[in-house]
Amino acid sequence: MATTSPVSCVMHIGEVAGTVWRTLSDEGPVTLAKLVKMVDAPRDTVMQAVGWLAREGKVGFDENGRNRKIFLQP
């Protein structure tokens, strides 16, 4: 089994976070499911990138029943 260094994993998540940010900037609020389809990365990596952005206060979430949208914070 090949292993990946922690540094390269963090760099990859950071790159995907940039893609997520640009996607939200271009498209506006989208559901998490749609975001995963729009970003060319595995679902787990997209979710880690969303978590990274949320921790930095760059994204927010709007929950309406089962529908959860993610958006860029102003």
N, C-alpha and C positions, 0 to 999 in steps of 0.2 A: 504494500500500500504506500503510495506516495504521500509525503507530508508537505505541508505548506507552512512557511514561517509565519509567526504571528504578525510581523511587520507587513508582509505582503498581503495578508488577509485584511488588515486595517486599511492599507492603501487601497485595496479593491473596494471595500465598503465605502471609503471616502469618495472614490470615483463614482460609484453608483449614487451616493448621496448628491453629488453634483448633478448627475443626470436627473434624479428625482426633482431637485430644485428647479432645473431648467424646464422640465416637463410641466411642473405646476405653474411656473412663470408664464409659459406659453398657453397652457390650456385652462388655467383657473382651477377651482376646486373640482376634484374628481373622487370617485369612490376608490377605496383601497384596491378592490378587485380590478377596476379599470386601470389604475396606476401600475399594477403588477403586469398587466397585459401590454402597457405602453412602454415600459422600461425593459430593455433587452438584458435581463439578468434573472437568475433564479429567484423565486418568491422569497426564500429565506434571506437572501442578500438584500433584496428591496426592503423587506421589513426591518432589517438591521439598519439600513440607511435611513429609513423613516425614523427609527428610534434615535439615531445619531442627531438628525435634524431637530427632532422634538426636544431632546435634551439641551440643544443649543438655543431653543426658543425660536427656531426659524419656521416651524410649521405648527398648525393647530388642527383640531378635529371638531367636526360638527356632527353630532349623533342625532338622528331622527328615527326612532324605532330601530329597525334592523339595518337601516341605511347609514353608513358612516362615511363622511367625506373628509378629505384632507385638503388643507389650503395653506398658502404661505402667510405667515404673520406679517402684518404691515410694519 
